[in-house]
């Protein structure tokens, strides 16, 4: 059940990746791509943030991917809602890094991450809508 937005990832669609994994939803792949970007950016945060904000950002983006992957495997909508809650948590963490003026989250990076999180949220929302529509369709048939 993929919501095809036409998104083309620089990662995840090559032959080697597809040999060891399956093709994920756009929401998952966008989150993975953002994860790669964020892992590089948070590495430039001050050393004293290494085990707090930096770790929170890395773990939260990974939590989003975990929930999306569980949804892909189980088709249980509660995983989409959990992914959306984690996305909101990530928004707060990114905003904090920007407001604290860490160089890794300068205005340009903040704009890019904000845009990507908006797209990811839209994909998650689209998957939730699709699940609701399928449930309503099944109710109406039964």
N, C-alpha and C positions, 0 to 999 in steps of 0.2 A: 504494500500500500504506500506508494510514493506519491507525494504531491510534487509534480514536476514544475519547477519554476524556470527551468532552462539554465540553472546555475551551473557554471563550469568551474570546478575546483582545480587549483594547480596541483593538488595532492589527491590521492585516493582513487583515481580513475585509470591509473597506469596498469599494465598487465601484471606486474609483480604484486602490486597491492591486491588486485582482484583475484590472484591465485591464492592468497592467504586469507582473504576476507571476502565478504559479499558487498554488493553495491548498497550503500546506505542512502537514507533519505537526504534530501537537500538540507534539511534542518541540521542533521547530524554533521554532514560534510562542511557546512558553513561554520558550525561550532568548532570542528576540528581545525579548520583553517585559521579561525580566530585564536584558537589555543596556541598554535604555532607562533603567531604574531605576538600574543601576550607573553608567552614564555620568554621571548627575546626581550620584550620591553621591560618586564618586571626585573630582569637581571640587572638593569641599570638603576633600580631603586637604591636608596641608601642602605648600607650594610645593616643598620639596626632594624630595618623592616624585613630582613631576610626571613625571619621565622614568624612574622605576623601577617601584614598586609600582602606581601609577596606570596606567601604560602596560601593565604585565603583565596587570592585570585586564581592561582593555579588549581587549587582543589575545587573551587566552585565551577570553573569551566569544565573540569573533568567530571564533576557531578552531573552537569547538564548532559554531557555525552553519554554517561552511564545510563541516565534515565531515558534518553532518546533510543539508545541501543536496546534497553529492556522493552521499550514500546515496540520497536521493530520486531523483536523476537516473540513477544507475548500478545501484542495488539491490545493491551490493557491501557485504557485512556488515563488512568491515574498517574502513569509514568509521564504523560505529557504535561499534566498539571504540576507534577514535581519538577519537571524540567523548566517550566515557566516560572515557578517560585525561585528556583536557582538562578534563572536569568535575572530576575529582579534583584536578587542578592548580589549578583555580579555587577549590575548597574550601580548599586550603592558603593561597592568596593572601587570600581573604576572612577566614579565621581569623587570619592575621597582622595584617591591618588592624584587626580587632577587638581582638586582644591588645595591639596598640600603642596602643589607645584613641584612634584617630582619630575625630573627631566624625562623619564621614560613615558610620562603621560602628559606631554606638552599639548598645546592646542590642536596641532595637526593630528597627533596620535589619538587624542580624545575625540576629535571629529570622526576619524575613521572607525574607531571602536564603537562609538555611538551609532553610526550608520549601520555597521555590521550587526550590532545587537538588535537594532530595529528590524532588519531583514530576518534575523533568526526568530525574533518574536512573531513576526508575520507568518513565517513557515510553521512554527508551533501552533499558532492560532488557526492556520489553515488545516492542519492535521486534526486539531480538536473539532473544528467545524465539520470536517469530513466524517469523523467518528460519530458525532451527534446525528448527522444526516443518515448515516447507515443504520444507526439504532432506530431512528424514527421510521425509516423505510421497513425495517424488520417488524416493528410494532404494527404498522399499518397492514402488513401482509398477513400477520398472525392473528 
